[in-house]
Amino acid sequence: MKRIPFALLGIWLAGMLALSACASADQTAETDAIEPSTTDAQSDAEQTNTGVLSSFSTTDLDGNTVDQSILADYDLTMVNVWATFCRPCINEMPDLGELAEEYADKNVQIIGLVSDVLNMDGTISEEQVQTARDIVEQTGANYVHLLPSEDLYGVLGQIAAVPTTFFVDKEGAQVGSAIVSAQSKDKWVQTIDEMLTEVQE
């Protein structure tokens, strides 16, 4: 795997996300599995045995440290990659907030990943983080929202449009295909139920 120097990666990622499309509800597409990212410390052999979110460390919108242990208590985690400029992302967040509450006792959680909070040098933009916090408060999407970290650049580098949503099991292995679009609440219920059945079989 070709490695990109950290500073250049931040610039590339910021540019890629700024130019990416914002998928609307009528542009539903499923993509192949998102591959786990690797760091210099990981070998190719180690990568083969890990899931897309099997090992990561980052912070959430409130500055709390979050790692893969957030997945351990749930059979299924829905990861919604969104951006503050993306109207379809924001429009579906009230439904996702309701679903997070409704599925909390069914071993399912929802996590957001805010894709557009990086400065050109790869640091986190506090102004963008505050914008994301405001959106979360306004939409009632009161679940954990992760910020990009070096551990998550590999995942974000495979996101061509927002919103993109993928599912992982309690070990961080991807379940099913990623969905590139916003969806109605009823459609998300159907999708979550299908994914939950898959991991519980």
Secondary structure, 3 states (H helix, E strand, C coil): CCCCCHHHHHHHHHHHHHHCEECCHHHCCEECCCCCCCCCCCCHHHHHCCCCCCCCEEEECCCCEEEHHHHCCCCEEEEEEECCCCHHHHHHHHHHHHHHHHCHHHCEEEEEEECCCECCCCCECHHHHHHHHHHHHHHCCCCCEECCCHHHHHHHCCCCEECEEEEECCCCCEEEEEEECCCCHHHHHHHHHHHHHHHHC
